[in-house]
Amino acid sequence: MKKIYIGNLSYRTTEENLETAFTPFGAIRSVTIVRDRQTGESRGFGFVEMDVDDEAFAAIAGLNQTELDGRTLTVNEARPRAAGGAGGAGRSRGRGDFRGRGQRW
């Protein structure tokens, strides 16, 4: 199974639009557009999972730098998430690294 990153999505692109774009290349396991937790609006990127590696590579080659909903897509193989989860450049943000508002360091 391959996870594919899709960047530079229009904020009006839906999961259905992405599925329609990827379906000609093969079977799709899942489609996800990453959304802001507070507003629910698209963050401009998403992921598609495909079961067959060759189909995934064909989708990457066929869709990278193509237009969808008025935007030129960036499509490539997704990389594993950096250790430590969310929050700046792979740096750990444990308790000892907390800096409250208004403090100057």
Buried (B, 14 or more C-beta within 10 A) or exposed (E): EBBBBBBBBBEEBBEEBBEEBBEEBBEBEEBBBEEEEEEEEBEBBBBBBBEBEEBBBBBBEEBBEEEBBEBEBBBEEEEEEEEEEEEEEEEEEEEEEEEEEEEEE
